[in-house]
């Protein structure tokens, strides 16, 4: 049995990961770029869709101030690994909306995806929804049409967020995910956008892919992290 499939082990590891992330976030020296765009959205009190690449999910709680921004939830896959991440993120104030899993068959993925879409739209009526547009299995840094679809149906503003830190642990996963290390440099770069009226979702996904890659590359450059 894989360790993360054991609920007791999963709970303990998730608690340890959450505490480690919070310690790192406190000690990292953060640089913020274009934060005024995010603050304007936070001050509006409406729904907001927040997107960052799957590789930066371990940094994502640092970009959302719970004391002033909308109450958030995170769209996380139904896989066992997704459950582990959901626990760690929830311990930091980001309960999960569960999505479809790449480990399930086509029918189950469709059912899970439809439920996630409904739950995501419900959340966007009252607060923030964080999403990784290339998860849970990639391809890395390529946005699927689900994120533009959520933005089009909800009509909420979208924050594309680039996150980085250095030094960091880079996992040997499909997305080369980053985990923070303490006492380093961190960067958060925001890009605010809206779904263009009448636009093709596939084209929007390509445009937003480029913009999200750009803010992440800027964040990496600010902290001196090599792109992979």
C-alpha positions in Angstrom: 0.0 0.0 0.0 1.3 3.4 -0.9 1.9 5.5 2.2 -0.4 8.3 1.0 -3.3 5.9 0.8 -3.1 5.3 4.5 -5.4 8.0 6.1 -3.4 8.2 9.3 -0.1 8.6 7.6 -1.7 11.1 5.1 -3.1 13.2 8.0 0.3 13.3 9.8 2.3 14.1 6.7 -0.2 16.8 5.6 0.0 18.5 9.1 3.8 18.4 8.9 3.8 19.8 5.4 1.4 22.6 6.3 3.5 23.6 9.3 6.7 23.6 7.2 5.1 25.7 4.5 3.9 28.3 7.1 7.3 28.5 8.7 9.0 29.0 5.3 6.4 31.7 4.2 7.1 33.6 7.4 10.9 33.6 6.9 11.0 34.2 3.2 11.7 37.8 2.0 8.9 38.4 -0.5 8.8 40.7 -3.5 5.4 41.7 -4.8 4.8 42.8 -8.4 1.5 44.5 -9.5 -0.1 43.7 -6.2 -2.4 46.8 -6.7 -4.3 44.8 -9.4 -5.0 42.0 -6.9 -5.9 44.5 -4.1 -8.5 46.1 -6.4 -10.1 42.6 -6.9 -9.9 41.8 -3.2 -11.6 45.1 -2.3 -14.5 44.4 -4.7 -15.9 41.6 -2.4 -17.2 39.6 -5.4 -16.0 36.3 -6.7 -12.5 35.9 -8.2 -10.8 33.1 -10.0 -7.1 32.7 -9.1 -4.9 30.6 -11.4 -1.3 29.4 -11.0 0.6 26.4 -12.4 0.5 23.0 -10.7 4.2 23.1 -9.9 3.7 26.1 -7.6 0.8 24.8 -5.6 3.2 24.4 -2.6 3.7 28.2 -2.7 0.1 29.2 -3.4 -1.1 30.0 0.2 1.5 32.8 0.3 -0.4 34.8 -2.4 -3.8 35.0 -0.6 -4.1 37.1 2.5 -6.9 35.6 4.5 -7.4 38.7 6.6 -8.4 40.9 3.6 -9.1 38.8 0.5 -12.2 36.9 -0.4 -12.8 33.6 1.4 -11.0 31.0 -0.8 -11.4 27.4 -1.8 -9.0 25.3 -3.9 -10.0 23.1 -6.8 -7.9 19.9 -6.2 -8.1 16.5 -7.9 -9.8 13.4 -6.4 -6.6 11.3 -6.6 -4.9 10.1 -3.4 -2.1 12.6 -3.9 -4.8 15.3 -4.4 -6.3 14.3 -1.1 -3.0 14.7 0.6 -2.5 18.2 -0.9 -6.1 19.1 0.0 -5.4 18.3 3.6 -2.2 20.4 3.8 -3.9 23.4 2.0 -7.0 23.1 4.1 -4.9 23.4 7.3 -3.8 26.8 6.0 -7.3 28.1 5.5 -8.0 26.8 2.0 -10.7 24.1 2.0 -11.0 22.1 -1.2 -13.5 21.8 -4.0 -12.6 18.3 -5.3 -12.1 17.8 -9.1 -11.8 14.9 -11.4 -8.8 12.6 -11.3 -6.5 11.4 -14.1 -6.4 8.0 -12.3 -10.0 7.3 -12.9 -11.7 6.1 -16.1 -13.3 8.4 -18.6 -16.8 8.2 -17.2 -15.6 8.9 -13.6 -13.5 11.8 -14.8 -16.4 13.3 -16.7 -18.7 12.9 -13.6 -16.0 14.4 -11.3 -15.3 17.2 -13.7 -19.0 18.2 -14.0 -19.4 18.2 -10.2 -16.3 20.3 -9.8 -17.6 22.8 -12.4 -20.9 23.1 -10.5 -19.1 23.4 -7.1 -16.6 25.9 -8.6 -19.3 28.1 -10.0 -21.2 28.0 -6.6 -18.0 29.1 -4.8 -17.3 31.9 -7.3 -20.7 33.5 -6.3 -19.4 34.1 -2.8 -15.6 34.1 -2.8 -12.3 33.1 -4.3 -11.5 29.9 -6.2 -7.9 28.8 -6.7 -7.2 26.5 -9.6 -4.2 24.9 -11.3 -5.0 25.0 -15.0 -2.5 22.3 -16.0 -3.4 19.8 -13.2 -3.6 17.1 -12.1 -1.5 15.4 -14.8 -0.4 18.0 -17.3 1.0 18.7 -19.8 2.8 21.1 -17.5 2.3 24.9 -18.1 -0.4 24.4 -20.7 -3.9 25.6 -19.8 -6.9 23.4 -20.6 -10.3 25.1 -21.5 -11.8 24.4 -18.1 -10.4 27.6 -16.6 -11.7 29.9 -19.3 -15.0 28.1 -19.1 -15.3 28.9 -15.4 -14.4 32.5 -16.1 -16.9 32.8 -18.9 -19.8 31.3 -17.0 -19.1 33.1 -13.7 -18.2 36.4 -15.2 -15.7 37.0 -12.4 -12.2 38.7 -12.7 -9.2 36.4 -13.1 -5.9 36.7 -11.3 -3.0 34.9 -13.1 -0.3 34.5 -10.5 3.4 33.7 -10.9 5.0 32.3 -7.7 8.6 31.5 -7.0 11.2 31.1 -4.3 14.9 30.4 -4.0 16.3 28.2 -2.5 13.6 25.6 -3.0 13.2 21.8 -3.3 12.3 20.8 -6.8 10.5 17.4 -6.8 11.0 14.8 -9.4 7.4 14.9 -10.4 5.7 15.4 -13.8 5.5 19.1 -13.1 8.8 19.5 -11.3 7.0 20.9 -8.3 8.6 23.4 -5.9 8.5 23.2 -2.2 9.9 26.3 -0.3 12.9 26.4 1.9 13.2 29.0 4.7 15.2 32.2 4.9 15.3 32.7 1.1 13.8 35.1 -1.5 10.3 34.8 -2.8 8.3 36.6 -5.5 4.6 36.9 -6.3 3.6 38.5 -9.6 0.0 39.2 -10.5 -1.7 39.7 -13.9 -5.4 40.6 -13.8 -7.7 39.8 -16.7 -11.3 39.0 -17.7 -12.9 36.6 -20.1 -13.2 38.4 -23.5 -16.8 38.7 -24.6 -17.6 36.3 -27.4 -14.0 34.8 -27.5 -13.2 31.2 -28.3 -12.3 29.3 -25.1 -9.4 27.5 -26.9 -7.9 30.8 -28.0 -8.4 32.3 -24.5 -6.6 29.2 -23.0 -3.7 29.8 -25.3 -3.5 33.5 -24.5 -3.8 32.9 -20.8 -1.1 30.1 -21.0 1.3 32.7 -22.4 0.4 35.3 -19.8 0.7 32.8 -16.9 4.0 31.6 -18.2 5.2 35.2 -18.4 4.3 36.1 -14.8 5.9 32.8 -13.5 9.1 33.5 -15.5 9.2 37.0 -14.1 8.9 35.6 -10.5 11.7 33.1 -11.2 13.9 35.8 -12.6 13.3 38.0 -9.5 14.6 35.3 -7.2 17.2 33.9 -9.5 15.6 30.5 -9.9 16.5 28.5 -13.0 13.6 27.7 -15.3 13.2 24.0 -16.2 
